[in-house]
Amino acid sequence: KGSLPEICFAEFVLDGRYDGPKEHHHDDHVDSFYVLDGELDLTVEGSVHTGGPHTLASIRRGVRHTFGHSRAEKARLLNIHAPDGGFADFLRRVSD
């Protein structure tokens, strides 16, 4: 959706089950998830939380996390990295 050195916004549409990336952490930025539609499963330090529309979750630096989608229906979310930390460039590389 957009990026500046200070922030990156990426929209994800999850159509059906999605196991998500491996659990990871970021030392240089905050990773946030805003659920627009459907539900998102967010794992933080091994604990799974489910959020529906209008849920905002911010994962501070150094905290292990991942996200996924365990339902058949679609989910849509914004993933926000602040600062960008190279995430926009990573998404461009893997999208090509």
N, C-alpha and C positions, 0 to 999 in steps of 0.2 A: 504493500500500500504506500509506503514511503519511508525514507530514511534520511537522517541527518547524523552528524557525528555524535550528537547527544542522545538520539533515540531512533529506534527502528520499529515500525508497525508492519506486521505481516498477517494476512487473513488466511485461515485454513478452513477448508470444507472437508469434513470427514464423512464419507458416504459408506456406512456400515462399519464393521469392526476394524479397529486400527490399534495395534499393540504399542505404537509410539517408539521413540528413540530409546536407547539404553539409558538406564539411570545415570545421571551426570550432575556436575555442578559447574558453576561459573565463578571464577575468582575476581572478574573485572566488571561484572554488570549484574543488575537485577533482572530477573526473568518473570514477566507477568502474563497472566492469561485472563481474558475477558470473554465470557461465554455470551454469544449473540443469540444462538438458537440451539435447541437440543440440550444434551448433557455431556459434560467432560469429566473423565476420571483423572484425577491428579494424585500422583504418588509423591509424598514428601517424607524423606527420611524413613522410607519403608511403610508409611501409613497411607492408605488409600482414602481419598475424599472425592465425593461426586458433587458437582455444581451444575445448576441449571441456568437458564437465561438470566442475565444481569449479575452473574457472579463474577467477582474480581478476586483473583488470587495472585499475590506477589511473593516471589521466592527470593529471599535475600542472598547476597553473595556467599558462596561457600557451602550452601545447603544442597544436599543430593535430592534430585527430583526427576520426574518424567511425567508424561501425560499420555493418555490413550482414550479409546472410545470403544465401549463394550456392547453397543446397541446396534440394531439393524437400521434404524432411522438415521437421517443426517444430523450432524452437529456443525455449527459454524462458530469460529472463535477468532479473536484477535490475540496475537502473541506479540508482546511488547518487550523489547530489550533496551535497557537504559543504563549506560550509553550503548550505542549500537554494537561496539566490540567486534565488528567484522561480520555480524550475522547477516546483514543484507547481501554482502558479497558471497557468503556461503550459500544463501538461498539462490542467488543468481547462478552460481556454478552448478548446483545440483538440479536446477530446473531446466538447464539446457539439454 
